[in-house]
Amino acid sequence: MYRYDEFDHDYVRARVAEFRDQTQRRIDGALTEDEYKPLRLQNGLYLQLHAYMLRVAVPYGTLDSRQMRTLAMIAERWDEGYGHFTTRQNIQYNWTKLTDVGDILDALADVEMHAIQTSGNCIRNVTADHFAGAAVDEIEDPRPTAELIRQWSTAHPEFAYLPRKFKVAVTGSPNDRAVTKAHDIGLRMLRDAQGNPGYEVIVGGGLGRTPMIGKVIRDFLPKADLLPYLEAILRVYNLNGRRDNKYKARIKILVHETGIEEMRAQVEAEFERQMREEGGPLVQPDPEQVRRIEAYFAAPDFADLPATSETLDAAMAADPALAAWVANNTSAHRAPGYTIVTVAIKGTGEAPGDATTAQMNALADLGERYSHDELRISHEQNVILPHVKRDDLPAVFAALQQAELAAANAGLITDIIACPGLDYCALATARSIPVAQDLSERFAEPARAKAIGSFTIKISGCINACGHHHVGHVGILGLEKSGIESYQITLGGDHTETMAVGERAGPGMSADEVGPAIERLVDAYLERRANDDERFIDTYRRLGADPFKHALYAA
Amino acid sequence: MAKEFKPKIVSANDLNIGDVVYMNSGGGWTRKLAEAAIAHTPEEGETLMGRAEPQQAKVVGPYLADVALDDDGRPFPTHFREKFRTRGPSTRPDLGKQAANPERREPLAASGGI
């Protein structure tokens, strides 16, 4: 875990004091809303349908038990007893009072957290693979890179007012769990033929109104050149990105309109110009500082364990529910005898990503006791315990059952991503959560969900696509049509390294038509799949959209 | 032919809490839509907005929203977004305005929005 140094502490405290003062001036009437709005957005404070919403950054999704307990405490003391984990590894509080914001931010600063740059046209919270430092397929831990980018991008004076918001994701594994191809910049860590570490740099990905899959702008960037190269991309974007039309202001549009070859030429020219500067580029980090950051992410002191656990095997033989949960919610760990636990915040009929104060405290306890005091937030709105001994899984499962967090559905059809939608969001055009809840109940029967297998449903309540609907195997987009909520279905999306944007299946349908339509779609898939191991997305790619469109609109 | 004017009210969000508020006939603010001042003409709408916009120390983002009137002349929202604003999250009837007004917890299907 990264720990703040003196500069970090002073900077965050100063920002809290500054924003507390700005907020008081707004309350006193000294600032108008036009003056205050950009200030509050730079500090993560939105005004939503029913109240203010505070978006708190969880940098690259990593936090410890002390931080999770503080998130729980804030929910209890200043909010309505719950928080919402988002698709960008953040947490949102939906009932923030303006008069409490300063105290909330001070409480966050106490545990080295903040809400800076979680909104606005700046470089947002950097996201990373939620299995970082634990995944068996990992080339290198992406979090030191993400932390370096966080330090470079925080309050970067040149990039505080970009044409539009800017999102960066990093993965250290070839299996892309960080959705890198749907980010303004995606970084995939790899090694060259000589074994030197570096990055494949992807630029111009994004979802929203105009979904684009990111394009490779540099096949291999040596690790040491990262910041000058990012600086070059941001400079080209800041100079040439459109500011006349917010719908065409993201870098994906610039890359699309400029062409990746010309974009590459401009970025490389700016990069070379920096590299030729006397004394080297201004943003080349001190190697000592890089080593300091890397040291914070050193692997925990794992015990020397056998790969299998007799304790766990015996417990699973006696408890089918435990066995089902272990089979589905654990992933291979780099250290023998350890596993990665995905705690699905997706109980039947619950709002995806919503966790109560009690649940957050329970997760903090589990992280502290069983996972080397580490937790992660995933973009799939789940919580990860990254370093759990297989011997401890029965105890972890029992505690999760107590906390109503033992849903054995990670990666299955009920592990649904959904944005807050029109139940909370001022931008939304339709609700998302009730649709997710309905689907969660329809496919709640464990044997059925297991039989369906890997299946992603992603739901957004407006075209901005916070629910990643474009890249769900099934995407659901809520819109308004003639004064009522209407839902468009897309098929064939993929959020991984084989990213694909889903194809619109047909006309929109009402909310109460969505559930039955998805059930027909799933039945059609089960009838047509080549074998039990063929995932929906593979059947879809083999057969095309037609049989599934027919199933959706059969009624 | 001029488009028929639909009755309107002024809605905004409370500055400190962010809760949904409506302008009343005295130029103040109420949390109850039933107490909102109603504009029956474009001119009355402009007058209401003219009274709302200077009140930045109390509210955020005042705007005119369409309403319909029941048999007793009380306003009710015509758009599903405004219906949700009179209640709170449809998935959390324990929160928002509806929490204080349990009788308003209508089934979603009856809201006309779904």
Chai-1 contact restraints between the chains, C-beta under 6 A:
chainA,res_idxA,chainB,res_idxB,connection_type,confidence,min_distance_angstrom,max_distance_angstrom,comment,restraint_id
A,G29,B,A57,contact,1.0,0.0,6.0,A-B,restraint_1
A,T32,B,Q56,contact,1.0,0.0,6.0,A-B,restraint_2
A,E33,B,Q56,contact,1.0,0.0,6.0,A-B,restraint_3
A,E33,B,V60,contact,1.0,0.0,6.0,A-B,restraint_4
A,L47,B,N13,contact,1.0,0.0,6.0,A-B,restraint_5
A,L47,B,G18,contact,1.0,0.0,6.0,A-B,restraint_6
A,L47,B,V60,contact,1.0,0.0,6.0,A-B,restraint_7
A,L49,B,R85,contact,1.0,0.0,6.0,A-B,restraint_8
A,H50,B,G88,contact,1.0,0.0,6.0,A-B,restraint_9
A,H50,B,G96,contact,1.0,0.0,6.0,A-B,restraint_10
A,A51,B,G18,contact,1.0,0.0,6.0,A-B,restraint_11
A,Y52,B,G18,contact,1.0,0.0,6.0,A-B,restraint_12
A,E80,B,L95,contact,1.0,0.0,6.0,A-B,restraint_13
A,K97,B,I17,contact,1.0,0.0,6.0,A-B,restraint_14
A,L98,B,N16,contact,1.0,0.0,6.0,A-B,restraint_15
A,T99,B,N16,contact,1.0,0.0,6.0,A-B,restraint_16
A,A351,B,T91,contact,1.0,0.0,6.0,A-B,restraint_17
A,D423,B,P89,contact,1.0,0.0,6.0,A-B,restraint_18
A,D423,B,S90,contact,1.0,0.0,6.0,A-B,restraint_19
A,D423,B,T91,contact,1.0,0.0,6.0,A-B,restraint_20
A,I433,B,T91,contact,1.0,0.0,6.0,A-B,restraint_21
A,P434,B,T91,contact,1.0,0.0,6.0,A-B,restraint_22
A,E485,B,G113,contact,1.0,0.0,6.0,A-B,restraint_23
A,E485,B,I114,contact,1.0,0.0,6.0,A-B,restraint_24
A,A511,B,I114,contact,1.0,0.0,6.0,A-B,restraint_25
